Amino acid sequence: MATETLKSDTGAGGTSVIRRVLLDNGALSALVVLVVAMSLLSGDFLTTQNLLNVGVQAAVTAILAFGVTFVIVSAGIDLSVGSVAALSATVLAWSATSAGVPVVLAVVLAIVTGIACGFVNGALISYGKLPPFIATLAMLSIARGLSLVISQGSPIAFPDSVSRLGDTLGGWLPVPVLVMIAMGLVTALILGRTFIGRSMYAIGGNEDAARLSGLRVKRQKIVIYALSGLFAAVAGIVLASRLVSAQPQAAQGYELDAIAAVVIGGASLAGGVGKASGTLIGALILAVLRNGLNLLSVSAFWQQVVIGVVIALAVLLDTLRRKAGSGAASSAGTAPGAPGSGRRGALKFAGAALAVALVVGAVSYFNSGSSGSTKKIGMSLSTLNNPFFVQMKEGAQAEAEKAGIDLTVTDAQNDASQQANQLQNFTSSGVSSIIVNPVDSDAVGPGVRSANKADIPVIAADRGVNKADTATLVASDNVAGGKLAADALADKLGGKGSIVILQGTAGTSASRERGAGFAEGLKAYSDIKVVAKQPADFDRTKGLDVMTNLIQSHPGVTGVFAENDEMALGAAKALGSKAGKSVSVVGFDGTPDGLKAVEAGTLYASVAQQPAELGKIAVRNAVKAAKDEKVASTVKVPVKVVTRENVADFS
């Protein structure tokens, strides 16, 4: 009987141990499974260069998430970290360049900016009694707006000395990874060894009890949100260093990735639970997933679905594990992720990183390495939320299929950082050549230079690349197209009138060249006055909103030039019955929707490009460049003005 009892107790103890292991390391287990799966599915995944890429791509999200961990542990939420990161980087770049402030002081100003934003969040929540969601949502808008105001909507070059934060040590060890690890260790120590760290768990566990025990909850919340702002500032500096420029629109949506990383890592949105090691693992899961999907040539559209499903499953499984293990945790008198000793927290963080490294190294040892395909081309498009680039993709795919080429197309979603990651992935996977349609001509430079170092030829499509070498630029003659648009609009207006200009995304060569060509062409018509110029980022919805606002302040406008058809269609919608009658609208691109509007008369004209042909020519040149065949430095695709009279020739 005693023996049976002993066996029973031992069995129960063994089950309890297994349960606790799963409970404490669920996210780590998921990461290990994901790494093994990706390594088996893609021979390019477990190369040294690609693993370093994963670390770099996780760095910004992880640093943001470490700051958000403080907030979530205390049962709060911070939606402003992405915008605060962009604002801090913009302050640094503007201070060091335009204002002439010494670089060291500019860095301090950037950090102070992040802390100040967090301080305001904390004050609004603690003393203004605003819900964290509302307070930080307001700061999201304020910080983004200030970033745009300071930069005037255009990227600002980063000082060379600070840009080294986005570089490597010894030519191989990425500095962003070192910064990520350092910030992670700081997070672990704060959570485990400091009074403010213990206060976070107390407030998140039961705010009323914490207050009754004598804790100054309001002051602690201000410190917590200030810490989140500080970490956001560091993340913004690292991100801008990678892109060698401060992008006013950078880090959009990163707050959601940061929150996802924290929750995937085991923190509870209800508060009281969370740790630095879990947050690191959550960020790595997101980075591995995105990197692996790129390498596996998964459709850019399906990638969003897969990532969303994996995040939902990871959180669901973690919730189920916690429910299953709550009894064991309660009997032990501690909650998973609750503060232990600071030494233990730091050791857990380091242990998580070491465990990942050991598993990756073991699988890598038995992995055959890169597939080394000689007929593989990577294509990174700025966005697929625009019919023009969808047509470019379709043309490129048709040409690749005809030539027997394996073409991988990715969607940067108008995010310069995401495009930098995609170029890194292409480079590490050993593609024969790369086609890039830049989100920003300056920010894409570092990624293209990395490809240059790897002797991978790069073809620029539709927009040029600055401060890096490309084999060729395949683009429409945007300057000539801008002049044609000016002539067409002036002819329709009889050489006189008031017009507004809707500009594309700041920093892109397409917007710059079309605008320059239009301005040059307009010089011949002194009686036409430009009453307003506003950016609408090549987006139809923004074109609608901006034009709606402009006709309130300029009701007498008689003409509109939009630097693409999407903005022109938005403007026509805002003008309503005036479009095509009292107000003439000219677009650019000749997209199917644009041509339909020309035929219907709501657009007077569109400067037609040939996006499908542009994609085909880009692939042809990429194949030639991969074979070391000579290609022209610039290939211009002709443009033509399409009006109601000749639209049938283009439909």
Secondary structure, DSSP 8 states (H G I E B T S, - for coil): -HHHHHHHHHHHHHHHHHHHHHHHHHHHHHHHHHHHHHHHH-TTTTSHHHHHHHHHHHHHHHHHHHHHHHHHHTT-----HHHHHHHHHHHHHHHHHTS---HHHHHHHHHHHHHHHHHHHHHHHHTS---HHHHHHHHHHHHHHHHHHHHTTS-EE--HHHHGGGSEETTTEEHHHHHHHHHHHHHHHHHHHSHHHHHHHHHHH-HHHHHHTT--HHHHHHHHHHHHHHHHHHHHHHHHHHHTEE-TTTTTTHHHHHHHHHHHTT--TTSS---HHHHHHHHHHHHHHHHHHHHTT--HHHHHHHHHHHHHHHHHHHHHHHHHHHHHHHHHT--TT----HHHHHHHHHHHHHHHHHHHHHHHHH-------SSEEEEEES-SSSHHHHHHHHHHHHHHHHHT-EEEEEE-TT-HHHHHHHHHHHHHTT-SEEEE--SSTTTTHHHHHHHHHTT--EEEESS--SSS--SEEEEE-HHHHHHHHHHHHHHHHTT-EEEEEEE--TT-HHHHHHHHHHHHHHTT-TTEEEEEEEE-TT-HHHHHHHHHHHHHH-TT--EEEESSHHHHHHHHHHHGGGBTTTBEEEEEE--HHHHHHHHHTSSSEEEE--HHHHHHHHHHHHHHHHTT----SEEEE--EEE-TTTGGGT-
